[in-house]
Amino acid sequence: MEFLISLGGVARVGMLRREGYSERAVRSLAFAGAVQPRKGVWALPEADPEFLQAIMDNSLLTCASSAFRYQLWIKDRLRRLHLVSKHHRDLRSARHGRLRFEPDQNLPIASLEDTVIHGLTCLSEADAIAMAQSAMQHHGVPRFVLESEMTAKYYGTARKRLAKADGLSESVPEISARLLFESAGPQFRRQVQIAGVGRVDFLVEGWLVVEINGFQFHSSREAWRRDMGRSNVAQTQGYAVLSYSPEQIWNRPDVVLREIRAVLERGCPRG
């Protein structure tokens, strides 16, 4: 039973037999509350619903649906499942049709590398870049491994997204802000060191500091407080400072750009 629980509460009989379950032991799972949603599959009542659907569909979770399993950066957990399989029976799910690397040996999840490649070709630009960057930065996935699997012309957009995963931005909101500023035209630099202040998220036109502040994207509340304090110090040194929450970047980008332009038009406070 412990092994079945470790698999998210659902497994194929073949998996259980490979782990040493006898035929009698497999049948005895029914006495512990497990059921057979179809022949060859056993599931506990509390089974992971995404694992269950993937196994019932003879598929693997990938892209946005496996990103959270690998703790990759992504803005939202999408309700629609992203699956990789050789068939397209369930049109309610987003389908990815090719595996390049060996998947997890026990769980119905595509490999970390396939998860990222599928995300680069499928998700929004911000989420795609964030997934790739977090995979390389926190899981040690080599950039060249991803590049080597995306040489076909079809992957042109995915390659451009991967190139933007340069390691400077530190969260999905920062990546979203970067893309917003790139589309709007102001000159800016990212992760800039200012003497007496420290590193700021964005420095626009050399004198406007733009910070993306959200407690949930900091390592601790104390780190969030330090960011707020640094903004105050920057203003005492003659920098203009604007701070935005992730929700403002995502939901009110027009307001963000309008405020930035208004400050720039007013001119540098240092003269």
Protein Blocks (a to p, Z undefined) as FASTA:
>chain_A
ZZmmmnoopacfklmmmnopafklmmmmmmnopacfbghiacdfklcfklmmmmmnopac
ehjllmmmnopacfbdcfbdcdddfbdfblmbccdfbdfbdcdfkbccddfklmmmmmmm
mmcfklmmmmmmmmmmmnopafklmmmmmmbfklmmmmmmmmmmnolagcfklmmmmmmm
mmnopacdehiacehkbpcfbdgehlaccddddfklpfbfklmmmmmmmmmmmmmnopac
ddddfklmmmmmmmmmmmmmmmmmnopfkZZ
